[in-house]
Protein backbone atom coordinates (compact mmCIF):
# COMPACT_ATOMS: atom_id res chain seq x y z
CA UNK A 1 0.00 0.00 0.00
CA UNK A 2 1.00 3.60 -0.47
CA UNK A 3 -0.82 6.90 -0.39
CA UNK A 4 -1.35 8.35 -3.86
CA UNK A 5 -0.58 4.88 -5.18
CA UNK A 6 -3.61 5.15 -7.47
CA UNK A 7 -1.95 8.13 -9.18
CA UNK A 8 0.34 7.48 -12.15
CA UNK A 9 4.11 7.53 -11.44
CA UNK A 10 4.60 10.47 -13.82
CA UNK A 11 2.04 12.59 -11.96
CA UNK A 12 3.50 11.62 -8.58
CA UNK A 13 6.99 12.55 -9.74
CA UNK A 14 5.72 15.99 -10.72
CA UNK A 15 4.01 16.56 -7.37
CA UNK A 16 6.40 15.21 -4.78
CA UNK A 17 9.83 16.20 -3.54
CA UNK A 18 9.76 12.84 -1.74
CA UNK A 19 7.05 10.39 -2.72
CA UNK A 20 4.94 8.51 -0.14
CA UNK A 21 6.62 5.30 0.96
CA UNK A 22 5.09 1.88 0.57
CA UNK A 23 3.95 0.11 3.74
CA UNK A 24 2.15 -3.06 4.73
CA UNK A 25 -0.31 -4.04 7.45
CA UNK A 26 2.69 -5.38 9.37
CA UNK A 27 4.41 -1.99 9.54
CA UNK A 28 5.40 -0.63 12.98
CA UNK A 29 2.32 0.59 14.87
CA UNK A 30 3.30 4.27 14.93
CA UNK A 31 3.79 4.24 11.15
CA UNK A 32 0.55 2.32 10.60
CA UNK A 33 -1.40 4.71 12.82
CA UNK A 34 -0.10 7.70 10.87
CA UNK A 35 -0.88 5.94 7.57
CA UNK A 36 -4.59 5.43 8.41
CA UNK A 37 -5.39 8.76 6.80
CA UNK A 38 -9.04 9.08 5.85
CA UNK A 39 -10.69 6.02 7.40
CA UNK A 40 -13.81 5.33 5.33
CA UNK A 41 -16.76 3.80 7.20
CA UNK A 42 -19.23 1.56 5.40
CA UNK A 43 -22.38 -0.09 6.75
CA UNK A 44 -21.75 -3.84 6.92
CA UNK A 45 -25.12 -4.46 5.26
CA UNK A 46 -24.01 -3.28 1.82
CA UNK A 47 -24.87 -6.10 -0.62
CA UNK A 48 -21.74 -5.58 -2.75
CA UNK A 49 -19.37 -4.94 0.11
CA UNK A 50 -16.50 -6.92 -1.42
CA UNK A 51 -16.73 -4.91 -4.62
CA UNK A 52 -17.01 -1.65 -2.68
CA UNK A 53 -13.80 -2.43 -0.80
CA UNK A 54 -11.86 -3.14 -3.98
CA UNK A 55 -13.22 -0.06 -5.74
CA UNK A 56 -12.33 2.25 -2.87
CA UNK A 57 -8.85 0.75 -2.59
CA UNK A 58 -8.33 1.50 -6.29
CA UNK A 59 -9.38 5.12 -5.61
CA UNK A 60 -6.79 5.67 -2.91
CA UNK A 61 -8.57 4.57 0.28
CA UNK A 62 -6.03 3.03 2.66
CA UNK A 63 -8.23 2.19 5.67
CA UNK A 64 -11.87 1.12 5.95
CA UNK A 65 -14.24 0.21 8.75
CA UNK A 66 -17.10 -2.23 8.20
CA UNK A 67 -19.68 -1.00 10.67
CA UNK A 68 -21.97 -3.27 12.69
CA UNK A 69 -22.92 -0.51 15.12
CA UNK A 70 -24.82 2.76 14.73
CA UNK A 71 -24.86 2.80 10.92
CA UNK A 72 -27.28 -0.16 10.85
CA UNK A 73 -30.58 -0.90 12.58
CA UNK A 74 -30.66 -3.16 15.61
CA UNK A 75 -32.58 -5.88 13.80
CA UNK A 76 -30.05 -5.90 10.94
CA UNK A 77 -27.09 -7.06 13.04
CA UNK A 78 -27.35 -10.84 12.38
CA UNK A 79 -27.57 -10.35 8.61
CA UNK A 80 -24.81 -7.73 8.69
CA UNK A 81 -22.50 -10.17 10.48
CA UNK A 82 -23.32 -12.87 7.95
CA UNK A 83 -22.67 -10.39 5.15
CA UNK A 84 -19.23 -9.52 6.49
CA UNK A 85 -18.36 -13.22 6.69
CA UNK A 86 -19.68 -13.84 3.19
CA UNK A 87 -18.07 -10.82 1.54
CA UNK A 88 -14.65 -11.15 3.18
CA UNK A 89 -14.73 -14.83 2.31
CA UNK A 90 -15.25 -13.84 -1.31
CA UNK A 91 -12.27 -11.49 -1.18
CA UNK A 92 -10.12 -14.18 0.41
CA UNK A 93 -11.05 -16.72 -2.27
CA UNK A 94 -10.19 -14.16 -4.94
CA UNK A 95 -6.71 -13.78 -3.47
CA UNK A 96 -7.31 -10.06 -3.06
CA UNK A 97 -5.34 -9.51 0.16
CA UNK A 98 -2.53 -7.55 -1.46
CA UNK A 99 -4.92 -5.10 -3.13
CA UNK A 100 -7.04 -4.25 -0.08
CA UNK A 101 -6.95 -1.37 2.39
CA UNK A 102 -6.46 -1.91 6.10
CA UNK A 103 -9.79 -3.41 7.18
CA UNK A 104 -11.43 -3.04 10.59
CA UNK A 105 -14.83 -4.09 11.91
CA UNK A 106 -16.79 -1.89 14.29
CA UNK A 107 -18.70 -4.12 16.66
CA UNK A 108 -21.36 -3.47 19.25
CA UNK A 109 -20.37 -5.96 21.93
CA UNK A 110 -17.12 -7.56 23.02
CA UNK A 111 -18.41 -11.08 22.36
CA UNK A 112 -18.90 -10.35 18.67
CA UNK A 113 -15.15 -10.04 18.12
CA UNK A 114 -13.87 -13.63 18.68
CA UNK A 115 -17.12 -15.03 17.31
CA UNK A 116 -16.74 -13.11 14.07
CA UNK A 117 -13.09 -14.12 13.65
CA UNK A 118 -13.98 -17.77 14.17
CA UNK A 119 -16.75 -17.54 11.57
CA UNK A 120 -14.45 -15.80 9.08
CA UNK A 121 -11.97 -18.67 9.13
CA UNK A 122 -9.12 -18.04 6.66
CA UNK A 123 -10.67 -14.70 5.64
CA UNK A 124 -9.86 -13.31 9.11
CA UNK A 125 -6.34 -12.68 7.85
CA UNK A 126 -7.77 -9.79 5.84
CA UNK A 127 -8.59 -7.92 9.06
CA UNK A 128 -6.25 -5.49 10.78
CA UNK A 129 -8.44 -5.13 13.84
CA UNK A 130 -11.61 -3.81 15.43
CA UNK A 131 -13.14 -0.46 16.30
CA UNK A 132 -14.48 -0.46 19.86
CA UNK A 133 -17.47 1.91 20.26
CA UNK A 134 -18.47 3.95 23.32
CA UNK A 135 -15.26 2.91 25.04
CA UNK A 136 -15.11 3.37 28.82
CA UNK A 137 -12.89 2.05 31.57
CA UNK A 138 -15.73 -0.18 32.77
CA UNK A 139 -16.32 -2.16 29.58
CA UNK A 140 -13.01 -1.44 27.86
CA UNK A 141 -11.11 -4.37 29.34
CA UNK A 142 -13.67 -6.86 28.02
CA UNK A 143 -13.37 -5.35 24.54
CA UNK A 144 -9.58 -5.46 24.54
CA UNK A 145 -9.43 -8.98 25.96
CA UNK A 146 -11.81 -10.05 23.19
CA UNK A 147 -9.41 -8.68 20.57
CA UNK A 148 -6.60 -10.71 22.14
CA UNK A 149 -8.81 -13.79 22.22
CA UNK A 150 -9.73 -13.26 18.59
CA UNK A 151 -6.08 -13.10 17.58
CA UNK A 152 -5.49 -16.41 19.32
CA UNK A 153 -8.21 -17.92 17.12
CA UNK A 154 -6.14 -17.09 14.05
CA UNK A 155 -3.70 -19.63 12.69
CA UNK A 156 -0.10 -19.35 13.95
CA UNK A 157 1.71 -16.55 12.17
CA UNK A 158 -1.53 -14.65 11.53
CA UNK A 159 -1.71 -10.87 11.45
CA UNK A 160 -1.69 -8.80 14.62
CA UNK A 161 -5.20 -7.56 15.41
CA UNK A 162 -5.31 -3.98 16.64
CA UNK A 163 -7.96 -2.09 18.58
CA UNK A 164 -9.18 1.42 17.89
CA UNK A 165 -11.32 2.53 20.86
CA UNK A 166 -13.82 5.33 20.21
CA UNK A 167 -14.05 7.98 22.93
CA UNK A 168 -17.67 9.13 22.68
CA UNK A 169 -19.52 8.36 25.89
CA UNK A 170 -21.53 11.05 27.74
CA UNK A 171 -19.20 10.64 30.74
CA UNK A 172 -16.40 12.12 28.65
CA UNK A 173 -18.52 15.08 27.57
CA UNK A 174 -20.10 15.93 30.93
CA UNK A 175 -17.88 18.32 32.84
CA UNK A 176 -18.35 16.74 36.26
CA UNK A 177 -17.24 13.28 35.08
CA UNK A 178 -14.83 14.05 32.25
CA UNK A 179 -11.53 14.03 34.10
CA UNK A 180 -12.26 10.77 35.92
CA UNK A 181 -13.59 9.13 32.75
CA UNK A 182 -10.51 10.08 30.73
CA UNK A 183 -8.16 8.97 33.49
CA UNK A 184 -9.94 5.60 33.64
CA UNK A 185 -9.73 5.08 29.89
CA UNK A 186 -6.06 6.11 29.91
CA UNK A 187 -5.31 3.60 32.64
CA UNK A 188 -6.92 0.77 30.66
CA UNK A 189 -5.27 1.73 27.37
CA UNK A 190 -1.91 1.98 29.10
CA UNK A 191 -2.24 -1.65 30.17
CA UNK A 192 -2.88 -2.72 26.55
CA UNK A 193 -0.62 -0.20 24.81
CA UNK A 194 0.77 -2.64 22.24
CA UNK A 195 -2.78 -3.49 21.17
CA UNK A 196 -4.06 0.08 20.63
CA UNK A 197 -3.42 1.46 17.14
CA UNK A 198 -5.25 4.78 17.53
CA UNK A 199 -7.86 6.53 19.65
CA UNK A 200 -10.86 7.72 17.65
CA UNK A 201 -13.28 10.53 18.53
CA UNK A 202 -17.07 10.09 18.37
CA UNK A 203 -18.18 13.70 17.94
CA UNK A 204 -21.64 12.74 16.65
CA UNK A 205 -22.34 11.05 19.99
CA UNK A 206 -20.92 14.07 21.83
CA UNK A 207 -23.42 16.29 20.02
CA UNK A 208 -26.24 13.83 20.65
CA UNK A 209 -25.81 14.20 24.40
CA UNK A 210 -26.99 17.80 24.08
CA UNK A 211 -29.27 17.56 21.05
CA UNK A 212 -26.76 19.43 18.86
CA UNK A 213 -25.80 19.11 15.22
CA UNK A 214 -23.30 21.39 13.48
CA UNK A 215 -24.21 22.85 10.09
CA UNK A 216 -21.98 22.38 7.01
CA UNK A 217 -20.44 25.82 7.47
CA UNK A 218 -19.34 25.04 11.04
CA UNK A 219 -16.52 22.81 12.21
CA UNK A 220 -16.48 20.68 15.34
CA UNK A 221 -14.27 23.37 16.87
CA UNK A 222 -17.04 25.97 16.49
CA UNK A 223 -19.24 23.95 18.88
CA UNK A 224 -17.75 24.89 22.21
CA UNK A 225 -18.96 21.83 24.14
CA UNK A 226 -17.36 19.57 21.55
CA UNK A 227 -14.20 21.63 21.18
CA UNK A 228 -13.61 21.53 24.93
CA UNK A 229 -13.97 17.74 24.98
CA UNK A 230 -11.63 17.31 21.99
CA UNK A 231 -9.03 19.46 23.72
CA UNK A 232 -9.19 17.35 26.87
CA UNK A 233 -9.03 14.07 24.91
CA UNK A 234 -5.87 15.27 23.17
CA UNK A 235 -4.53 16.52 26.49
CA UNK A 236 -4.78 13.03 27.97
CA UNK A 237 -4.11 10.79 24.95
CA UNK A 238 -2.09 12.92 22.55
CA UNK A 239 0.99 13.68 24.63
CA UNK A 240 4.39 13.62 22.93
CA UNK A 241 6.27 12.26 25.94
CA UNK A 242 5.88 8.60 24.93
CA UNK A 243 2.68 8.06 26.89
CA UNK A 244 0.35 9.24 24.13
CA UNK A 245 -1.47 7.64 21.21
CA UNK A 246 -2.43 8.75 17.74
CA UNK A 247 -5.80 10.53 18.05
CA UNK A 248 -7.85 10.72 14.85
CA UNK A 249 -10.07 13.54 13.61
CA UNK A 250 -13.88 13.46 13.97
CA UNK A 251 -16.36 12.61 11.25
CA UNK A 252 -17.62 15.17 8.73
CA UNK A 253 -21.30 14.44 8.12
CA UNK A 254 -22.10 16.33 4.91
CA UNK A 255 -21.86 15.30 1.27
CA UNK A 256 -23.82 15.48 -1.97
CA UNK A 257 -24.85 12.14 -3.40
CA UNK A 258 -24.23 11.36 -7.08
CA UNK A 259 -21.92 14.33 -7.63
CA UNK A 260 -18.22 14.36 -8.40
CA UNK A 261 -15.89 16.30 -6.17
CA UNK A 262 -14.60 18.13 -9.26
CA UNK A 263 -16.62 19.04 -12.29
CA UNK A 264 -15.62 16.91 -15.30
CA UNK A 265 -14.16 19.86 -17.20
CA UNK A 266 -11.79 20.57 -14.32
CA UNK A 267 -10.30 17.09 -14.56
CA UNK A 268 -8.91 17.59 -18.03
CA UNK A 269 -6.10 19.92 -16.92
CA UNK A 270 -5.93 20.25 -13.13
CA UNK A 271 -2.47 21.84 -13.24
CA UNK A 272 -3.22 24.56 -15.79
CA UNK A 273 -2.69 28.16 -14.80
CA UNK A 274 -5.80 29.93 -13.54
CA UNK A 275 -7.57 26.77 -12.36
CA UNK A 276 -6.98 27.25 -8.65
CA UNK A 277 -9.90 29.57 -7.94
CA UNK A 278 -12.24 27.51 -10.10
CA UNK A 279 -11.30 24.38 -8.21
CA UNK A 280 -11.79 26.12 -4.89
CA UNK A 281 -15.19 27.29 -6.05
CA UNK A 282 -16.09 23.72 -6.97
CA UNK A 283 -15.12 22.61 -3.47
CA UNK A 284 -17.28 25.24 -1.81
CA UNK A 285 -20.18 24.35 -4.11
CA UNK A 286 -19.91 20.74 -2.94
CA UNK A 287 -19.98 21.67 0.78
CA UNK A 288 -16.24 21.02 1.16
CA UNK A 289 -15.18 24.40 2.48
CA UNK A 290 -16.18 23.48 6.05
CA UNK A 291 -14.47 20.11 5.70
CA UNK A 292 -11.20 21.73 4.61
CA UNK A 293 -11.30 24.12 7.56
CA UNK A 294 -12.01 21.27 9.96
CA UNK A 295 -9.14 19.14 8.62
CA UNK A 296 -6.77 22.07 9.11
CA UNK A 297 -8.05 22.56 12.66
CA UNK A 298 -7.68 18.83 13.34
CA UNK A 299 -3.98 19.11 12.50
CA UNK A 300 -3.54 22.29 14.53
CA UNK A 301 -5.07 20.52 17.55
CA UNK A 302 -2.87 17.43 17.32
CA UNK A 303 -5.21 15.04 15.48
CA UNK A 304 -4.12 12.83 12.58
CA UNK A 305 -6.31 11.44 9.81
CA UNK A 306 -10.10 11.53 9.99
CA UNK A 307 -13.22 9.40 10.22
CA UNK A 308 -15.05 9.62 6.86
CA UNK A 309 -18.53 8.50 5.84
CA UNK A 310 -18.35 9.35 2.15
CA UNK A 311 -15.68 8.67 -0.50
CA UNK A 312 -15.59 12.34 -1.52
CA UNK A 313 -14.03 13.18 1.87
CA UNK A 314 -10.97 11.01 1.31
CA UNK A 315 -9.12 13.20 -1.20
CA UNK A 316 -9.21 16.40 0.93
CA UNK A 317 -7.93 14.52 3.99
CA UNK A 318 -5.07 12.95 2.06
CA UNK A 319 -4.16 16.12 0.19
CA UNK A 320 -3.92 18.06 3.45
CA UNK A 321 -1.87 15.26 5.02
CA UNK A 322 0.98 15.71 2.54
CA UNK A 323 3.89 17.50 4.20
CA UNK A 324 4.77 20.80 2.55
CA UNK A 325 8.31 21.39 1.41
CA UNK A 326 8.65 24.14 4.02
CA UNK A 327 7.47 21.87 6.85
CA UNK A 328 9.87 19.15 5.72
CA UNK A 329 12.88 21.48 5.59
CA UNK A 330 12.03 22.88 9.03
CA UNK A 331 11.55 19.42 10.55
CA UNK A 332 14.78 18.09 9.07
CA UNK A 333 16.76 21.10 10.33
CA UNK A 334 15.23 20.84 13.80
CA UNK A 335 16.05 17.14 14.18
CA UNK A 336 19.60 17.77 12.92
CA UNK A 337 20.07 20.68 15.33
CA UNK A 338 18.64 18.62 18.20
CA UNK A 339 21.22 15.92 17.56
CA UNK A 340 23.94 18.58 17.77
CA UNK A 341 22.94 19.74 21.24
CA UNK A 342 20.01 22.04 20.55
CA UNK A 343 19.75 25.76 20.09
CA UNK A 344 17.77 28.13 17.93
CA UNK A 345 18.07 28.92 14.21
CA UNK A 346 16.38 30.93 11.53
CA UNK A 347 14.33 28.75 9.21
CA UNK A 348 15.62 28.03 5.72
CA UNK A 349 12.56 29.90 4.42
CA UNK A 350 13.66 32.87 6.60
CA UNK A 351 10.16 33.39 7.99
CA UNK A 352 10.24 31.83 11.44
CA UNK A 353 12.33 30.72 14.39
CA UNK A 354 13.10 27.02 14.75
CA UNK A 355 14.05 26.10 18.31
CA UNK A 356 15.48 22.59 18.38
CA UNK A 357 14.38 21.27 21.76
CA UNK A 358 10.81 22.67 22.01
CA UNK A 359 10.06 21.90 18.35
CA UNK A 360 11.62 18.44 18.22
CA UNK A 361 8.44 16.46 18.97
CA UNK A 362 6.64 18.36 16.22
CA UNK A 363 9.51 17.71 13.83
CA UNK A 364 9.62 13.98 14.52
CA UNK A 365 5.86 13.68 14.03
CA UNK A 366 6.10 15.68 10.81
CA UNK A 367 8.83 13.39 9.46
CA UNK A 368 6.68 10.33 10.24
CA UNK A 369 3.88 11.94 8.29
CA UNK A 370 6.30 12.77 5.48
CA UNK A 371 7.25 9.12 5.17
CA UNK A 372 3.71 7.87 4.60
CA UNK A 373 2.12 10.88 2.83
CA UNK A 374 5.16 12.26 1.06
CA UNK A 375 6.66 15.74 0.77
CA UNK A 376 5.32 18.14 -1.84
CA UNK A 377 7.61 19.92 -4.24
CA UNK A 378 8.25 23.54 -3.36
CA UNK A 379 5.95 24.77 -6.12
CA UNK A 380 3.22 22.14 -5.67
CA UNK A 381 -0.07 23.59 -4.44
CA UNK A 382 -2.75 22.00 -2.32
CA UNK A 383 -5.15 22.29 -5.25
CA UNK A 384 -2.85 20.13 -7.38
CA UNK A 385 -2.56 17.52 -4.62
CA UNK A 386 -6.33 17.56 -4.19
CA UNK A 387 -6.90 17.07 -7.90
CA UNK A 388 -4.49 14.12 -7.95
CA UNK A 389 -5.89 12.54 -4.77
CA UNK A 390 -9.43 12.83 -6.16
CA UNK A 391 -8.78 10.99 -9.42
CA UNK A 392 -11.41 8.28 -9.85
CA UNK A 393 -13.63 9.96 -7.24
CA UNK A 394 -17.37 9.69 -7.61
Beta strands, then each sheet from edge to edge (+ up, - down):
strand 1: 16-18
strand 2: 38-43
strand 3: 63-67
strand 4: 102-107
strand 5: 127-132
strand 6: 162-167
strand 7: 200-201
strand 8: 248-252
strand 9: 304-308
strand 10: 344-346
strand 11: 353-355
strand 12: 375-376
sheet 1: 1+ 12-
sheet 2: 7+ 6+ 5+ 4+ 3+ 2+ 9+ 8+
sheet 3: 10+ 11-
end
